[in-house]
Amino acid sequence: MSNRTAMTGCLPAFGRHRGYPPRYGWLRKVYDALLQDPAALRRPDATVVLGVGKSMVPSMAFWSQAFGLAARNGQELGTVSRIMF
């Protein structure tokens, strides 16, 4: 038997990156888009705003959270802090 406790505050999920590794420029695009509009990744025209394919938008949201660039606030993603690129 293990003395480990269940992780709290984690969402159980598998493959939220949709098979896409983080690509060059994605974090910068997400950061700039979220500064302009905190709901940028949930907009119907997010593919146009970010310049990527439809299945890449959820992957970009995942990687921006994984790198600590954005944090989920309810249903919206928002930037954690201002980072100089």
Secondary structure, DSSP 8 states (H G I E B T S, - for coil): -------SS----S-TTTT----TTHHHHHHHHHHH-TTGGGSTTHHHHHTS-TTHHHHHHHHHHHTTSEEEETTEEEESS----
